[in-house]
């Protein structure tokens, strides 16, 4: 069991908790900026598997708690191995897709410029279609 700040604690409700940070945060090695969401979801599933085999843990009752960006990660992890994740709690997690959020962020950064957003939309469509997003020379 792990607690906030590395302190060992046992939750009073009888739950076992395993907390992990994304790479490069909270003392964890690595750099989360060099990972995909799928990479991070698979790391979360490795943590789930570690918890599932601990003495006293009912493997059929192991879930995920995702906070902020961890909400996306927990949804992806649960979709990759639904037989290993019995429940999911998302706190301040996604209300829209990653693509929608990024389009909104870019739109704010370019002041809503319609030409810039058309450029983003065109390249997004090409990426989703499996095409090279750069225009032909």
CORRAUR-V433725 format. One record per backbone hydrogen bond with DSSP energy under -0.5 kcal/mol. NH is the residue of the N-H (numbers start at 0). CO is the residue of the C=O. If there is no record, write none. Layout:
[[NH:CO] [NH:CO]]
This chain:
[[1:16] [2:6] [5:2] [6:3] [10:8] [10:14] [13:10] [23:27] [24:21] [27:24] [31:22] [33:30] [34:31] [39:35] [40:36] [41:37] [42:38] [43:39] [44:40] [45:41] [46:42] [47:43] [48:44] [49:45] [50:46] [51:47] [52:48] [53:50] [56:53] [57:55] [58:56] [60:57] [61:58] [62:60] [63:86] [65:88] [66:64] [67:90] [69:66] [70:67] [71:67] [71:68] [72:68] [73:69] [74:70] [75:71] [76:72] [77:73] [78:74] [79:75] [80:76] [83:80] [84:80] [85:61] [85:83] [88:63] [90:65] [90:88] [91:89] [100:96] [101:97] [102:98] [103:99] [104:100] [105:101] [106:102] [107:103] [108:104] [109:105] [110:107] [111:106] [112:109] [116:112] [117:113] [118:114] [119:115] [120:116] [121:117] [122:118] [123:119] [124:120] [125:121] [126:122] [127:123] [128:124] [129:126] [130:125]]
